[in-house]
Amino acid sequence: MRDKATENSSMSAAGSGASLLAHLSSARNSLAMKGFVCMRRVELRAELEMTVNA
């Protein structure tokens, strides 16, 4: 009886861990996308300044 309860709690912990991991990976992807957009914006601004100064 006790083993069954331990098994259930470990299964639910694994399930919540998996969903947390999925959430973290999606958050990391969106952060990477924002970082990429920000870097691109900086590059474009630098190109624009070079064009204006030239």
Backbone hydrogen bonds in HBPLUS format (Angstrom, degrees):
<---DONOR---> <-ACCEPTOR-->    atom                        ^
c    i                          cat <-CA-CA->   ^        H-A-AA   ^      H-
h    n   atom  resd res      DA  || num        DHA   H-A  angle D-A-AA Bond
n    s   type  num  typ     dist DA aas  dist angle  dist       angle   num
A0005-ALA N   A0001-MET O   3.23 MM   4  6.59 155.1  2.30 147.7 153.5     1
A0006-THR N   A0002-ARG O   3.04 MM   4  6.32 158.0  2.09 149.3 155.3     2
A0007-GLU N   A0003-ASP O   2.85 MM   4  6.04 153.3  1.92 147.1 154.9     3
A0008-ASN N   A0004-LYS O   2.95 MM   4  6.21 157.5  2.00 148.6 153.9     4
A0009-SER N   A0005-ALA O   3.02 MM   4  6.25 162.2  2.05 150.0 154.3     5
A0010-SER N   A0006-THR O   2.99 MM   4  6.16 155.2  2.06 145.9 152.8     6
A0011-MET N   A0007-GLU O   2.95 MM   4  6.14 147.7  2.06 143.8 153.0     7
A0012-SER N   A0008-ASN O   2.97 MM   4  6.24 159.8  2.01 151.1 155.9     8
A0013-ALA N   A0009-SER O   2.96 MM   4  6.09 150.3  2.05 140.5 149.1     9
A0014-ALA N   A0010-SER O   2.93 MM   4  6.09 150.5  2.02 139.7 147.5    10
A0015-GLY N   A0011-MET O   2.93 MM   4  6.21 151.8  2.01 144.8 152.8    11
A0016-SER N   A0012-SER O   2.94 MM   4  6.19 161.8  1.98 149.5 153.2    12
A0017-GLY N   A0013-ALA O   2.90 MM   4  6.00 148.8  1.99 141.5 150.9    13
A0018-ALA N   A0014-ALA O   2.92 MM   4  6.13 149.7  2.01 144.2 151.7    14
A0019-SER N   A0015-GLY O   3.06 MM   4  6.37 158.6  2.11 148.1 153.3    15
A0020-LEU N   A0016-SER O   2.89 MM   4  6.01 151.4  1.97 141.8 150.3    16
A0021-LEU N   A0017-GLY O   2.88 MM   4  6.05 152.3  1.96 142.7 150.4    17
A0022-ALA N   A0018-ALA O   2.95 MM   4  6.21 154.7  2.02 145.5 152.1    18
A0023-HIS N   A0019-SER O   2.92 MM   4  6.14 155.0  1.99 143.1 150.1    19
A0024-LEU N   A0020-LEU O   2.85 MM   4  6.11 155.5  1.91 148.1 155.1    20
A0025-SER N   A0021-LEU O   2.90 MM   4  6.13 157.9  1.95 149.4 155.1    21
A0026-SER N   A0022-ALA O   3.01 MM   4  6.22 157.4  2.07 146.6 152.4    22
A0027-ALA N   A0023-HIS O   2.92 MM   4  6.10 152.5  1.99 144.2 152.5    23
A0028-ARG N   A0024-LEU O   2.79 MM   4  6.00 151.4  1.88 145.8 154.1    24
A0029-ASN N   A0025-SER O   2.92 MM   4  6.14 151.7  2.00 142.1 149.6    25
A0030-SER N   A0026-SER O   2.99 MM   4  6.27 158.3  2.04 147.0 152.0    26
A0031-LEU N   A0027-ALA O   2.92 MM   4  6.12 151.8  2.00 144.4 152.7    27
A0032-ALA N   A0028-ARG O   2.87 MM   4  6.06 154.7  1.94 146.6 153.7    28
A0033-MET N   A0029-ASN O   2.92 MM   4  6.15 151.5  2.00 144.4 152.4    29
A0034-LYS N   A0030-SER O   2.93 MM   4  6.17 157.3  1.98 144.4 150.1    30
A0035-GLY N   A0031-LEU O   2.87 MM   4  6.09 156.8  1.92 148.1 154.8    31
A0036-PHE N   A0032-ALA O   2.87 MM   4  6.07 152.5  1.95 144.9 152.4    32
A0037-VAL N   A0033-MET O   2.93 MM   4  6.18 162.7  1.96 151.8 156.0    33
A0038-CYS N   A0034-LYS O   2.90 MM   4  6.08 156.3  1.95 146.5 153.4    34
A0039-MET N   A0035-GLY O   2.91 MM   4  6.13 160.0  1.95 148.5 153.6    35
A0040-ARG N   A0036-PHE O   2.90 MM   4  6.10 160.4  1.93 150.7 156.5    36
A0041-ARG N   A0037-VAL O   2.91 MM   4  6.11 152.4  1.98 144.8 152.5    37
A0042-VAL N   A0038-CYS O   3.01 MM   4  6.32 153.2  2.08 147.5 154.3    38
A0043-GLU N   A0039-MET O   2.93 MM   4  6.25 157.4  1.98 150.1 156.5    39
A0044-LEU N   A0040-ARG O   2.87 MM   4  6.14 163.3  1.90 152.8 157.1    40
A0045-ARG N   A0041-ARG O   2.90 MM   4  6.11 155.2  1.96 145.7 152.8    41
A0046-ALA N   A0042-VAL O   2.95 MM   4  6.17 156.4  2.01 147.8 154.0    42
A0047-GLU N   A0043-GLU O   2.92 MM   4  6.21 157.0  1.97 151.2 157.6    43
A0048-LEU N   A0044-LEU O   2.89 MM   4  6.09 156.9  1.95 147.3 153.9    44
A0049-GLU N   A0045-ARG O   2.90 MM   4  6.15 158.8  1.94 150.1 155.4    45
A0050-MET N   A0046-ALA O   2.98 MM   4  6.21 156.7  2.03 146.6 152.9    46
A0051-THR N   A0047-GLU O   2.94 MM   4  6.17 152.9  2.01 146.4 154.1    47
A0052-VAL N   A0048-LEU O   2.88 MM   4  6.13 158.3  1.93 151.3 157.2    48
A0053-ASN N   A0049-GLU O   2.85 MM   4  5.98 160.6  1.89 149.6 155.1    49
A0054-ALA N   A0050-MET O   2.94 MM   4  5.90 135.8  2.13 138.1 148.9    50
